[in-house]
């Protein structure tokens, strides 16, 4: 089999490529390289540079590389930006997915895995978020992911694709320092940036109904996420898979970590306990607690997280130091 990974040169994509090639799975990367870095990829992995909006190029790539499965990670993913540029997000994320699925159907690729997001749930008022928790996305990014799931399932049912949609939670860490996240949009690199500047990290709100008053989240090591993508690819490609079959699962650890606990751990790992976090006011739209139930993915794919939050912070810090000195 050969899998085409859209967005395969990005932070998460490069880890998925690494996991798949390590298992001997054939891979070709399709990426516009707007944020991806081809140097992240193992030697010998073919790279097609282009946008998923370019349906003709997608068709040629699928045909020329004899692709038998597509793993779609390419997307615009910044929540704040999606609020400011909803048309851009719907075009890139939904129209791009439409072009890709049209090419998949026309060429006859039977397997499709969609990299979705826990953003489809919005602000769930439950202790553990299951796949049955109502989806009420709060921003255009989450909306495009939920609509993307609908489109993937509908296409799979109509055209006999075996599909999977993966809703993952807060991703962190790195397999090696060279593969670390280059962005500063998530809490751990945001804390690093403040500490690097000699400033205390900022916690937004400490009056939530949680044990220490700060928001609680489910953090997932990117290596565990990459293994989950590999497990999903194997699942949809198994010989007994039924045409039109879909699997939608959460990917997380099931363990909640508060923002205060994360700030304390970052201070310890970076050696800067002299910069204790300061508290600012709440940000609009931040739910008090979002933690995944991992029961279904364990039952269906035999997957569970191997790494804890300390490994995430330590590996992310090693990547930060490599880039910033």
VENHU-V895014 format. One record per pair of residues at least 4 apart in sequence whose C-alpha atoms are under 7 Angstrom apart, sorted by the first residue. I is the first residue (numbers start at 1). J is the second residue. Records with the same first field share a line. If there is no record, write none. Layout:
# VENHU-V895014
I = J ; J
This chain:
# VENHU-V895014
1 = 25 ; 26 ; 68
2 = 25 ; 26 ; 27 ; 66 ; 67 ; 68 ; 69
3 = 26 ; 27 ; 28 ; 67 ; 68 ; 69 ; 70 ; 71
4 = 27 ; 28 ; 29 ; 30 ; 67 ; 69 ; 70 ; 71
5 = 28 ; 29 ; 30 ; 70 ; 71 ; 72 ; 73
6 = 29 ; 30 ; 31 ; 71 ; 72 ; 73 ; 74
7 = 13 ; 30 ; 31 ; 73 ; 74
8 = 13 ; 14 ; 17 ; 29 ; 30 ; 31
9 = 13 ; 14 ; 31 ; 36 ; 37 ; 38 ; 40 ; 41
10 = 14 ; 35 ; 36 ; 37
11 = 15 ; 179 ; 180 ; 181
12 = 16 ; 222
13 = 17 ; 73
14 = 18 ; 40 ; 41
15 = 19 ; 223 ; 226
16 = 20 ; 226 ; 229
17 = 21
18 = 22 ; 42
19 = 23 ; 226 ; 227
20 = 24 ; 25 ; 230
21 = 25 ; 26 ; 27
27 = 45
28 = 45 ; 46 ; 47
29 = 46 ; 47 ; 48
30 = 47 ; 48 ; 49 ; 50
31 = 48 ; 49 ; 50 ; 51
32 = 49 ; 50 ; 51
33 = 37 ; 49
40 = 179
41 = 45
52 = 58 ; 96 ; 99 ; 100
53 = 95 ; 96 ; 99
54 = 58
55 = 59 ; 99 ; 100 ; 103
56 = 60
57 = 61
58 = 62 ; 100 ; 103
59 = 63 ; 103 ; 107
60 = 64
61 = 65
62 = 66 ; 67
63 = 67 ; 107
67 = 109
68 = 109 ; 110 ; 111
69 = 109 ; 110 ; 111 ; 112
70 = 111 ; 112 ; 113
71 = 112 ; 113 ; 114
72 = 113 ; 114 ; 115
73 = 114 ; 115
75 = 92 ; 93
76 = 89 ; 92 ; 93
77 = 141
78 = 82
79 = 83 ; 139 ; 141
80 = 84
81 = 85
82 = 86 ; 89 ; 139 ; 140 ; 141
83 = 139 ; 140
85 = 89
86 = 90 ; 140
87 = 91
88 = 92
89 = 93 ; 141
90 = 94 ; 95 ; 144
91 = 95 ; 96
92 = 96
93 = 97 ; 144
94 = 98 ; 144 ; 148
95 = 99
96 = 100
97 = 101
98 = 102
99 = 103
100 = 104
101 = 105
102 = 106
103 = 107
104 = 108 ; 109
105 = 109 ; 159
110 = 161 ; 162
111 = 161 ; 162 ; 163 ; 236 ; 237
112 = 161 ; 162 ; 163 ; 164
113 = 163 ; 164 ; 165 ; 233
114 = 164 ; 165 ; 166
115 = 165 ; 166 ; 167
116 = 145 ; 165 ; 166 ; 167 ; 168
117 = 145 ; 166 ; 167 ; 168 ; 169
118 = 167 ; 168 ; 169
119 = 137 ; 142
120 = 135 ; 136 ; 137 ; 142 ; 143 ; 145 ; 146
121 = 134 ; 135 ; 136 ; 137
122 = 135 ; 136 ; 137 ; 138
123 = 287
124 = 290
127 = 291
128 = 291 ; 292 ; 293
129 = 133 ; 290 ; 291 ; 292 ; 293
130 = 292 ; 293
131 = 249 ; 250
137 = 142 ; 143
138 = 142
139 = 143
140 = 144
141 = 145
142 = 146
143 = 147
144 = 148
145 = 149
146 = 150
147 = 151
148 = 152
149 = 153 ; 165
150 = 154
151 = 155
152 = 156
153 = 157 ; 163 ; 246
154 = 158
155 = 159
156 = 160 ; 161 ; 162 ; 163 ; 244
157 = 161 ; 244
160 = 243 ; 244
161 = 243 ; 244
162 = 236 ; 241 ; 242 ; 243 ; 244 ; 245 ; 246
163 = 236 ; 245 ; 246 ; 247
164 = 232 ; 236 ; 246 ; 247 ; 248
165 = 247 ; 248 ; 249
166 = 248 ; 249 ; 250 ; 251
167 = 249 ; 250 ; 251
168 = 250 ; 251 ; 252
169 = 218 ; 219 ; 220 ; 251 ; 252
170 = 218 ; 219 ; 220
171 = 219 ; 220 ; 221 ; 222
172 = 219 ; 220 ; 221 ; 222 ; 312 ; 316
173 = 180 ; 221 ; 222 ; 312 ; 313 ; 315 ; 316
174 = 179 ; 180 ; 222 ; 223 ; 315 ; 316
175 = 179 ; 223
176 = 180
177 = 315 ; 318 ; 319 ; 322
178 = 319
180 = 316 ; 319
184 = 189 ; 190
185 = 190
186 = 190
187 = 191
188 = 192
189 = 193
190 = 194
191 = 195 ; 201
192 = 196
193 = 197
194 = 198 ; 199 ; 200 ; 201
195 = 199 ; 200 ; 201
199 = 275
200 = 275 ; 276 ; 277 ; 278
201 = 277 ; 278
202 = 277 ; 278 ; 279 ; 280
203 = 259 ; 277 ; 278 ; 279 ; 280
204 = 279 ; 280 ; 281 ; 282 ; 283
205 = 214 ; 279 ; 280 ; 281 ; 282
206 = 213 ; 214 ; 279
207 = 213 ; 214
208 = 213 ; 214 ; 215 ; 288
209 = 213 ; 288
210 = 214 ; 215
214 = 258 ; 259 ; 260
215 = 258 ; 259 ; 288 ; 289
216 = 256 ; 257 ; 258 ; 259 ; 288 ; 289 ; 290
217 = 256 ; 257 ; 258 ; 289 ; 290 ; 291
218 = 252 ; 253 ; 254 ; 255 ; 256 ; 257 ; 290 ; 291 ; 292
219 = 252 ; 253 ; 309
220 = 224 ; 225 ; 252 ; 253
221 = 225 ; 307 ; 312
222 = 226
223 = 227
224 = 228 ; 305 ; 306
225 = 229
226 = 230
227 = 231
228 = 232 ; 303
229 = 233
230 = 234
231 = 235 ; 301
232 = 236
233 = 237
234 = 238
236 = 241
237 = 241
249 = 296 ; 297
250 = 292 ; 294 ; 297
251 = 294
252 = 292 ; 294
253 = 292 ; 294 ; 305
254 = 291 ; 292 ; 293 ; 294
255 = 291
256 = 291
257 = 261 ; 262
258 = 262
259 = 263
260 = 264
261 = 265
262 = 266
263 = 267 ; 277
264 = 268
265 = 269
266 = 270 ; 313
267 = 271 ; 272 ; 273
268 = 272 ; 273
269 = 314
294 = 298
295 = 299
296 = 300
297 = 301 ; 302 ; 303
298 = 302 ; 303 ; 304
307 = 311
308 = 312
309 = 313
310 = 314
311 = 315
312 = 316
313 = 317
314 = 318
315 = 319
316 = 320
317 = 321
318 = 322
319 = 323
320 = 324
321 = 325
